[in-house]
Amino acid sequence: MAIKARYKLSLTLAGSTAAIALLAGAPVVHADDDVTFEEITVTASRRAERIQDIPYNISAVTGGTIERANMLDSAELLRSVSGVTVADRGPRNASAVNSIRIRGLNVDSSVLGDYAVSAAASVSTYLGDTPLFANLLLKDLERVEVLRGPQGTLYGSGALGGTVRYIPNKPDTAEFTGQVAGSMSKVKGSDSVGWTGDLTLNVPLSDKLAFRATGARQDFPGLTDYVNVYELDGNGAPVAPNGILSPDASYKNVEDADTYDVWFGRAALMFKPSDTVEITASYMRQSDDIGGRRAETVGKDGFGNTYGRYEVGSVQLEPAEADVEMMALEASIDLGFATLTSSTSHYDVDGWSTSENTGFYAQAGWLGFYYNFARPMATAYRTYYDKAFVQEVRLVSEGSGPIQYVVGLYYQDQDRQSTQQSFLPGAFEYLDALYGPGITWANPNNQDFEYSLTENFKQKAVYGELTWALSENFDVTGGVRWFDNDSTSTSYMDLPFYVGLFTPLNGAPIEGGESKAIFKANATYHLSDDSLVYATFSQGYRRGGVNAVPTAGTFAENPAWIVYEPDTVDNYELGFKGSADGLRYTASVFYVDWSNPQLNTSTPNWGFFAVANGDKASTKGVELELEGQIGTSLNYTVGYAFADAKLKDDFISPTGANYAPDGTRLPSSPKHMFNVALTNTHPISESMTLISRVDGYMQSKVRNTIGTTSSLTRDIGGYGIWNGSVTLAMEEIDISIWLKNAFNARGVSGVFTNAYMGTAPSEGYYGNGSKEQIALPRTFGLSATYRF
């Protein structure tokens, strides 16, 4: 209890230097003390440069910071970066849909995440040099770079809003090193203790060959209780305690259902036969097993009981699994005048989830179509995969001379699939008993919906930038990207519950493609060796494609749904950045004009997953970052971002429906974001240091959806999350006590409303499928690391 009170005091006074000093037991340091300022080198421009020399807005978080802060996942990491927001749905959906938002570029629902979507993400993510999105553990990373704005003239996988690069540590031929780490933690709402363990080894095999590997195991208990889950019989149908025609059901409470188990491994072998050649082969795999949603149901069940904190009203459990595997071969050759690099990779991401859809069926009035059978349970079993082969080759000029260049070739062959199979367990047995045994007009396996969407995307691109130093202080840069895309889409759909009522659709492949060039221009004036001002115009592009919808037959849709166009942005940015006297600073203003924004939605007649284009949206704002050190002990980072993101015209569907009017705020996009971190380092002896840290993130309210479903449209209140830690660092051992979400903020990021998925006792549904997705509640942890 004393530790908890001590944390609460320090976090309440997070803006105070004195509070940090008290937490560490150290004297308050002053601005006139000696300053040791850490330089951060990044490779965002495809060559190693100081972060303050990059002429656009970029942030970096080092691997050391990630470890010292005991960051648990990418959502926590990205909350520490100014202007980046994440729809934090917990681990269950973190691998299915990329929910990173930069500069407000998003029109998709905040609750989207149960199935893979067709449109590419507005923010691209890289692991090393491979464009890969997955919910990867933050293990053995050199740093994470966040690049704001379009990056298509420097990276093969272009993006609208920005790029996040996760850069692992490389094998090192210098010496054998290793690290063993573990933790135990307790989250509010859970009756169990979570634990993690990981091992990292760096093994020099010769002066030219080195091997590095890291492995991790995590086992976190759940915290949400599924309080009215049906008891199931041997066939997976709800138990009928008073006979199958009776409406009575038997329920149970499943405590701490949203468990999270992870296996992770990454290995790399580096061969460096000379000072000019380096070849690295790497392999990575991660497997996630999740027991349910990290969410709360707000409201009442069908019996009138009010749900409590960390309680979910679904009548069935909602587990999920995700697996990711990646192999890469990266090579670089120093040619003297330039460096030639090649990256060849293949990745395979796949997963599945089971979702509670009974509330959705009830609110849509569909249960009556199935005779309002007793104990309704609509189960949606969804799968997805994303597989790709990627080849990228770059030539980057060496660092001296008035003219510098980057030129690259990019090829990607990507296969994606999403499926859904829906069942009504017990429905056939109920109808068979109601109408007499031996009915032949209903499906005995209780399946009422089957759908699959298979897509292939091929992209070829040439990109590059040329920088010309017109004087000692003034540089101009021009960039271009030309690409050619081809897409093929095929769908299958059936409504098989009533035998013979509908003819299944097995659609023929639908093909599309486009070619386009986008551009970049930048002017930079160096005020000094450590400061600059810049102006940038950059264009971003996201591929279009084809929706596999039929235009004839039982499931016919309007042909206007077949093609969705690429969406593009024109990004205008003015910035000022540099470093001086223990301070690194960045200030930028931006305006983004977004054309043809892509919305992941469904067709109006039969609900085919589809992408629709709007007309115009825009976002404008300010991004500020300060990072520095006061004296020799206190380090701080402060960030603020303002983003006004909204539609500029009505968002009209391909068939004329008005999804949202002009001026509608874009979802998952807070106007105001603020983050701060304070770290105090207090030497106790020559071999022992006490490090204390407090960090916080706050955001204003956001919109739940763009308005495609009126019952989902609502505002979600803003929130703040504060964390703290104290670490005793010794020569070989670190021991940390840490606290996440100190004030136990709910941190709601998306909502399935009662109007969309709520209870319906008049139709026999006494559960409640509405949910608010919440941030990780208050969590205490103890970690230890041993280095050798």
Secondary structure as UniProt FT lines:
FT   HELIX           2..12
FT   TURN            13..15
FT   HELIX           17..24
FT   TURN            31..32
FT   STRAND          41..42
FT   TURN            44..45
FT   STRAND          49..50
FT   HELIX           51..53
FT   STRAND          58..62
FT   HELIX           63..68
FT   TURN            69..70
FT   HELIX           74..79
FT   TURN            82..83
FT   STRAND          84..86
FT   TURN            91..92
FT   TURN            94..96
FT   STRAND          100..102
FT   TURN            103..104
FT   TURN            110..111
FT   STRAND          123..127
FT   TURN            128..129
FT   STRAND          130..131
FT   STRAND          141..148
FT   TURN            152..154
FT   STRAND          162..168
FT   STRAND          177..187
FT   TURN            188..189
FT   STRAND          194..204
FT   STRAND          209..220
FT   STRAND          225..230
FT   TURN            234..235
FT   TURN            241..242
FT   TURN            244..245
FT   STRAND          251..254
FT   TURN            255..256
FT   STRAND          260..274
FT   TURN            275..276
FT   STRAND          277..290
FT   STRAND          295..296
FT   TURN            302..303
FT   TURN            309..310
FT   STRAND          311..312
FT   STRAND          320..334
FT   STRAND          338..356
FT   HELIX           358..364
FT   HELIX           367..370
FT   TURN            371..372
FT   STRAND          379..397
FT   STRAND          403..423
FT   TURN            425..426
FT   HELIX           427..435
FT   TURN            437..438
FT   TURN            444..445
FT   STRAND          447..469
FT   STRAND          474..494
FT   TURN            499..501
FT   STRAND          505..506
FT   STRAND          510..528
FT   TURN            529..530
FT   STRAND          531..542
FT   STRAND          545..546
FT   TURN            554..555
FT   HELIX           559..561
FT   STRAND          563..564
FT   STRAND          567..580
FT   TURN            581..582
FT   STRAND          583..595
FT   STRAND          598..602
FT   TURN            604..606
FT   STRAND          609..613
FT   STRAND          616..630
FT   TURN            631..633
FT   STRAND          634..647
FT   STRAND          651..652
FT   TURN            654..655
FT   STRAND          658..660
FT   TURN            662..663
FT   TURN            667..668
FT   STRAND          672..685
FT   TURN            686..687
FT   STRAND          688..699
FT   STRAND          702..703
FT   HELIX           710..712
FT   STRAND          715..716
FT   STRAND          719..730
FT   STRAND          733..740
FT   TURN            742..743
FT   STRAND          750..752
FT   HELIX           754..757
FT   HELIX           761..763
FT   STRAND          771..773
FT   STRAND          779..787
//
